[in-house]
Amino acid sequence: LISILGNNLFIPDENNLTNPLPSPESLVGMVVLKGRRPDLFEDDKTEYDESLDSDEDTVYTDSILADDRDDQSDHLLQYHEQPKKGKLSRTIAPSLAKITLFHGTSFADFGQSMQMPIFYMHSFEESKVRKLCKQHKMQEFLFYNQSHMSRVYPSGKRIDSSNYSPMLAWATGCQMAALNFQTTDVQMRLNDGRFRENGGCGYICKPSSLMICDDVMWLPVSLTIRILSGSCLPKPKGNKKGEVIDPYVKVSLYDVNKDTGKEVITE
């Protein structure tokens, strides 16, 4: 990877893992690896349990780091993930772990996740995100995503490559909402429209509402829509002759109700 990708491969600084994550602007054009890293400040080989990248429950044992390192690293919890019975474990190559930034780990609860180092990240199946929102944990989800990374991916039951709505993932501050790009449906159009902002560079800044810890009251927003042009408008009721009569534009607004955790569509 190092020889092929060269300067386009982001290699984390082992001495600065407790610092804030690099900004998207600094990572433009870079390849960032997500996988498994050795336990914090350890060089020994670790065992990779393939189940740990899912959202299944994981057994953790935690211990406080107590040595002469700086104060910024002293408070970090060191997590040892225990492979489950019947799960395949593989030894992680230290050379690969050293060039991996994000350490994939499974989710138990947000209280525990907030104590993890900032380069630990979760991957949630779409149904898990809906379940957490129904359990009124949107605020905890938002707070977690202000300091850590989350990825949401489609359910394995979508054998037709259909897509879930990314609205819940975006509303809870998840940085990555993976979609089936081979399917051009409404959800993909939402994603395309969302990321046309910021010059289409591939990322957009989170709105300020997702970066505030307190539950504040937000004022309504007025939107003005200007139709620039229209072409190939269909005739009413499938008629083949005559002129187009009374064309209209249908506008849909997508949002998430923070009280119910459900997506809201207004047409």
C-alpha positions as CSV (number, residue, x, y, z in Angstrom):
1,L,0.0,0.0,0.0
2,I,2.8,2.4,0.9
3,S,4.7,1.8,-2.4
4,I,1.5,2.0,-4.6
5,L,-0.3,4.9,-3.0
6,G,2.8,6.9,-2.0
7,N,2.0,10.3,-0.7
8,N,-1.7,9.8,-1.2
9,L,-1.8,7.3,1.7
10,F,-2.6,9.0,5.1
11,I,-0.3,7.5,7.7
12,P,-1.3,8.5,11.3
13,D,1.3,9.8,13.7
14,E,1.6,7.3,16.5
15,N,2.6,10.1,18.9
16,N,-0.5,12.2,18.1
17,L,-3.3,9.7,18.3
18,T,-4.9,11.5,21.2
19,N,-5.1,14.8,19.2
20,P,-8.2,15.8,17.3
21,L,-8.8,13.9,14.1
22,P,-7.5,15.5,10.9
23,S,-9.9,17.8,9.0
24,P,-11.6,16.8,5.8
25,E,-9.8,19.6,4.0
26,S,-6.4,18.2,5.0
27,L,-7.4,14.7,3.8
28,V,-8.6,15.8,0.3
29,G,-7.1,13.4,-2.2
30,M,-5.8,11.1,0.5
31,V,-6.6,7.4,1.2
32,V,-7.5,6.8,4.9
33,L,-7.6,3.2,6.2
34,K,-10.2,1.8,8.6
35,G,-9.5,-1.6,10.1
36,R,-8.0,-2.8,13.4
37,R,-5.2,-1.2,15.4
38,P,-3.2,-2.7,18.3
39,D,-4.3,-1.7,21.8
40,L,-3.3,1.9,22.5
41,F,0.4,2.4,23.0
42,E,1.1,-1.3,22.6
43,D,3.2,-2.9,19.8
44,D,2.1,-6.5,20.3
45,K,0.1,-8.4,17.7
46,T,-3.6,-8.5,18.4
47,E,-6.3,-10.9,17.3
48,Y,-8.9,-9.7,14.9
49,D,-12.4,-11.0,15.5
50,E,-14.4,-10.5,12.3
51,S,-17.6,-10.0,14.4
52,L,-16.3,-6.8,16.0
53,D,-16.9,-4.6,12.9
54,S,-20.7,-5.3,13.2
55,D,-23.2,-3.8,15.6
56,E,-23.5,-7.0,17.6
57,D,-22.8,-6.8,21.4
58,T,-19.2,-7.2,22.4
59,V,-17.7,-8.0,25.8
60,Y,-15.2,-5.4,27.0
61,T,-12.8,-5.3,29.8
62,D,-11.4,-1.8,30.6
63,S,-8.4,-0.5,32.5
64,I,-7.2,3.0,33.1
65,L,-3.8,3.9,31.7
66,A,-1.6,4.8,34.7
67,D,2.0,5.8,33.8
68,D,4.1,8.9,33.3
69,R,2.6,9.8,29.9
70,D,1.1,13.3,29.4
71,D,-2.3,14.2,30.9
72,Q,-4.0,14.0,27.5
73,S,-3.5,10.3,27.3
74,D,-3.8,9.4,30.9
75,H,-7.6,9.5,31.0
76,L,-8.1,7.2,28.0
77,L,-9.6,3.8,28.6
78,Q,-7.8,0.9,27.0
79,Y,-10.3,-1.6,25.6
80,H,-9.6,-5.3,25.1
81,E,-12.3,-6.8,22.9
82,Q,-12.9,-10.4,23.7
83,P,-13.6,-12.7,20.7
84,K,-16.9,-14.6,21.0
85,K,-17.0,-18.4,21.0
86,G,-17.3,-19.7,17.5
87,K,-16.0,-16.5,15.9
88,L,-12.9,-16.6,13.6
89,S,-10.0,-14.6,14.9
90,R,-7.0,-13.6,12.9
91,T,-3.7,-12.1,13.8
92,I,-3.3,-8.5,12.7
93,A,-0.1,-7.5,11.0
94,P,1.6,-4.7,13.0
95,S,2.8,-3.1,9.7
96,L,-0.8,-2.8,8.5
97,A,-2.1,-1.6,11.8
98,K,0.5,1.2,11.9
99,I,-0.9,2.8,8.7
100,T,-4.5,2.3,9.8
101,L,-6.2,5.4,11.3
102,F,-9.7,4.2,12.3
103,H,-10.1,1.2,14.5
104,G,-13.4,-0.5,13.8
105,T,-15.2,-1.7,17.0
106,S,-18.7,-2.8,17.8
107,F,-21.3,-0.8,19.7
108,A,-22.6,-1.4,23.3
109,D,-23.8,1.9,24.6
110,F,-22.9,5.6,24.1
111,G,-21.6,6.0,27.6
112,Q,-19.0,3.4,26.9
113,S,-18.3,4.6,23.4
114,M,-17.6,8.2,24.6
115,Q,-14.8,6.9,26.7
116,M,-13.0,5.3,23.7
117,P,-10.1,7.0,22.0
118,I,-11.2,9.3,19.2
119,F,-9.9,7.0,16.4
120,Y,-12.3,4.3,17.5
121,M,-15.3,4.2,15.2
122,H,-18.6,2.3,14.9
123,S,-20.4,0.9,11.8
124,F,-24.2,0.7,12.2
125,E,-26.6,-1.2,10.0
126,E,-29.5,1.0,9.0
127,S,-32.0,-0.8,11.3
128,K,-29.7,-0.1,14.3
129,V,-29.9,3.6,13.6
130,R,-33.7,3.5,13.5
131,K,-33.8,1.4,16.7
132,L,-31.6,3.9,18.6
133,C,-33.7,6.8,17.4
134,K,-36.9,5.0,18.5
135,Q,-35.3,4.6,21.9
136,H,-35.0,8.4,22.2
137,K,-31.2,8.3,22.0
138,M,-30.8,10.8,19.2
139,Q,-29.2,13.4,21.5
140,E,-26.6,10.9,22.7
141,F,-26.0,9.9,19.1
142,L,-25.4,13.5,18.2
143,F,-23.1,14.1,21.1
144,Y,-21.0,11.0,20.2
145,N,-20.7,12.0,16.6
146,Q,-19.3,15.4,17.6
147,S,-16.0,13.7,18.6
148,H,-16.1,10.2,17.0
149,M,-16.8,8.8,13.5
150,S,-19.7,6.7,12.5
151,R,-20.6,4.8,9.4
152,V,-24.1,3.6,8.4
153,Y,-24.5,0.9,5.8
154,P,-27.5,-0.8,4.0
155,S,-29.2,-3.9,5.5
156,G,-28.0,-7.2,4.1
157,K,-31.6,-8.0,3.4
158,R,-31.6,-5.5,0.5
159,I,-30.7,-8.2,-2.1
160,D,-32.2,-5.9,-4.8
161,S,-29.6,-3.2,-4.0
162,S,-32.3,-0.8,-2.9
163,N,-31.4,2.0,-0.6
164,Y,-32.4,3.3,2.8
165,S,-33.1,6.9,3.5
166,P,-29.9,8.6,4.7
167,M,-31.9,11.3,6.5
168,L,-31.7,9.6,10.0
169,A,-27.9,9.1,9.6
170,W,-27.4,12.7,8.6
171,A,-29.7,14.0,11.3
172,T,-27.8,12.1,14.0
173,G,-24.4,13.5,12.8
174,C,-23.1,10.3,11.2
175,Q,-20.2,11.2,8.9
176,M,-20.6,8.4,6.4
177,A,-23.9,7.0,5.0
178,A,-23.0,4.3,2.6
179,L,-25.5,3.7,-0.3
180,N,-25.9,1.4,-3.2
181,F,-24.7,3.7,-5.9
182,Q,-25.7,1.3,-8.7
183,T,-29.4,2.1,-7.9
184,T,-30.7,5.5,-9.0
185,D,-33.6,5.9,-6.6
186,V,-35.0,8.8,-4.5
187,Q,-32.4,8.1,-1.8
188,M,-29.6,8.4,-4.3
189,R,-31.0,11.7,-5.6
190,L,-31.1,13.0,-2.0
191,N,-27.5,12.1,-1.6
192,D,-26.5,13.7,-4.9
193,G,-28.3,16.9,-4.1
194,R,-26.9,17.0,-0.6
195,F,-23.3,16.7,-1.7
196,R,-23.6,19.2,-4.6
197,E,-22.9,21.8,-1.9
198,N,-19.4,23.0,-1.1
199,G,-18.5,22.9,-4.8
200,G,-19.1,19.2,-5.1
201,C,-15.8,18.4,-3.4
202,G,-17.1,15.3,-1.7
203,Y,-17.9,16.6,1.8
204,I,-19.9,19.3,3.4
205,C,-19.7,20.9,6.9
206,K,-22.1,19.8,9.5
207,P,-24.8,22.4,10.3
208,S,-24.4,24.2,13.6
209,S,-27.4,22.4,15.0
210,L,-25.5,19.2,15.0
211,M,-22.6,20.7,16.9
212,I,-24.5,22.1,19.9
213,C,-24.7,19.9,23.0
214,D,-27.7,21.5,24.5
215,D,-31.3,20.9,23.3
216,V,-32.2,24.4,22.0
217,M,-35.3,25.7,20.3
218,W,-34.8,26.4,16.6
219,L,-36.8,29.0,14.7
220,P,-38.7,28.1,11.5
221,V,-36.8,28.7,8.2
222,S,-38.4,30.4,5.2
223,L,-37.4,28.9,1.8
224,T,-37.8,30.6,-1.6
225,I,-37.7,28.4,-4.7
226,R,-37.0,29.8,-8.2
227,I,-37.8,27.7,-11.2
228,L,-35.2,28.4,-13.9
229,S,-36.6,26.4,-16.8
230,G,-38.6,23.3,-17.9
231,S,-38.6,21.2,-21.0
232,C,-40.3,18.0,-22.3
233,L,-43.3,18.5,-20.0
234,P,-45.9,15.8,-20.4
235,K,-49.4,16.5,-21.6
236,P,-52.2,15.9,-19.0
237,K,-53.7,12.5,-18.5
238,G,-51.5,10.9,-21.2
239,N,-53.0,12.9,-24.1
240,K,-50.9,12.8,-27.3
241,K,-52.3,16.0,-28.8
242,G,-52.9,19.5,-27.6
243,E,-50.8,21.9,-25.5
244,V,-49.5,21.4,-22.0
245,I,-52.0,22.9,-19.6
246,D,-51.2,24.2,-16.1
247,P,-47.8,22.6,-15.5
248,Y,-46.8,22.6,-11.9
249,V,-43.7,21.8,-9.8
250,K,-43.8,19.2,-7.0
251,V,-41.5,20.0,-4.1
252,S,-40.7,17.6,-1.3
253,L,-39.0,18.6,2.0
254,Y,-37.2,15.9,4.0
255,D,-36.5,16.2,7.7
256,V,-36.4,14.2,10.9
257,N,-38.7,14.7,13.9
258,K,-36.3,14.9,16.9
259,D,-39.0,13.9,19.4
260,T,-40.1,10.7,17.6
261,G,-36.9,9.9,15.7
262,K,-38.8,9.4,12.5
263,E,-38.3,10.8,9.0
264,V,-40.8,13.5,7.9
265,I,-41.6,14.1,4.3
266,T,-43.7,17.2,3.3
267,E,-44.9,17.6,-0.3
